């Protein structure tokens, strides 16, 4: 299965795009880096002193993400996935049986860390979600208040740091790989991406 990488700053539309693609391309499997946050003692201690710890690469189980992707790529019968409860800050692991019905699907890896893993990005389809900073902030505020039990003060404290951290680590990825930039609010841009992916899917 071909791998699609969807990265972008918080609130740029990564999850929206990955869910759309999963519906369009049958048999696609979405892996979210947000589901692979660490919950060990060390990361909990660090979170007391560094409010932006969950926007840093150290906060995720990067090796476990690679294992999940590798398992799907090899079409193994059983694959381990993780889920992270943001309210209780607890990570859980589950094993799922995957039925590979056809070859038209993709492995869709999305998240702010999706472009920073030990993957061959020359072989993947790399997508960067771009959006106005204020729009991203409003989306994150709505999400964090609804899904992560954070108040506006907490979001304000985290957002600018996470924004700056994300773009600090982006240039190397862009300069080293072919990357498709997209604003999901731009209908023409979105349709061009879908058409391109359909051609790739048919030629796999």
Secondary structure, 3 states (H helix, E strand, C coil): CEEEEEEECCCCCHHHHHHHHHHHCCCCEEEEHHHHECCCHHHHHHHHHCCCHHHCHHHECHHHHHHHHHHHHCCCCEEEEEEEECCCCEEEEEEEECCCCCCCCEEEEECCCCCCCCCCCCCCEEEEECCCHHHHHHHHHHHHHHHCCCCHHHHHHHHHHHHHHHHHCCHHHHHHCCEEEECCCCHHHHHHHHHHHHHHHHCC
